[in-house]
Amino acid sequence: MVVAIWLLLSNQSPRAASIEPARKGQPLSDFSLQDLQGNTVRLSNYAGQVVLVNAWATWCPPCVAEMPDLQDYYQAHRAENFIILGINAGDSLSTASAFANQKGITFPILLDPNVDLLTDLGIHSFPTSLLVDANGIVRNIHVGMYTAQDLEAEITPYLR
């Protein structure tokens, strides 16, 4: 019985952990979410890498519009210790998965079904992206759609 309760509690939402709002110049709180395959993914799994945490949803036109540029940038720079974690805001697994497949998204898509984590991180509009350097420090908070030029200007300097 104790094991069953522990298992239940260990699978609670990210609110169970201490998540602080993202602040430029401060470490980003570690978090965990499920990916489209049901695996638990933690931000700390990517320690030592430059991480772009991108909050998006399928019902958000600017989110949909920026996805090709995000995918292209990821493909061009993933060998440079760079990862994008696309955190979906509230879509179902089937909706997010169908979208990722249709758009050819190859970076990890994580599910925040109740938008708890994104709310705790202080993200209230979509798309919003957090650029986290290889030391875990938030270097930029980009509210709104990324263009190819924005990605190059804001992220590439941290890859060098």
C-alpha positions, 0 to 999 in steps of 0.5 A, a space after each residue: 500500500 505504501 509503495 502504491 501511494 508513493 508511486 501515485 505521488 511521484 507521478 504528480 504534476 510539476 507543481 509538486 516540485 519547487 518551480 520558480 518563475 523564469 528570470 533572466 540571469 537566474 538558473 531555471 528551475 528543474 522540471 519534468 514532463 512526459 514526452 509524446 512517447 510517455 517518457 519522463 524528460 527532465 530539464 536536468 537531463 540536458 545539463 551542459 547544453 544550450 536549451 531553448 524551452 519553447 512554450 506553444 500550442 496548436 491553437 496558437 497561429 504564431 506558434 504554428 508559424 514559427 515551428 518551421 524556423 525552429 525545426 530548421 534551426 534545431 537541425 542546423 545546430 543540434 550537433 553544437 550541444 543545442 536542444 529545443 524542448 517544445 512544451 505543449 500548452 494543454 493540447 491532448 497527446 493525440 493532437 500534439 503528436 499529430 501536429 509534430 508528425 505533420 510538421 516533421 518536428 524532430 526535437 522533443 515535444 513535452 506535454 503540459 496538459 493543465 499548463 501548470 508548469 508553464 504557469 509556474 514558470 511565469 509563462 502566460 502568452 504563447 509562444 514564449 521561449 526561454 534560452 538557457 545557457 550550458 550552465 543552466 542560466 536563463 539568458 533570454 525570455 523571448 515573448 512572441 514568434 521567433 523568426 530565423 533571424 531572431 534565432 540566429 541573433 539570440 541563440 548562436 552566440 551561446 553556441 560558440 
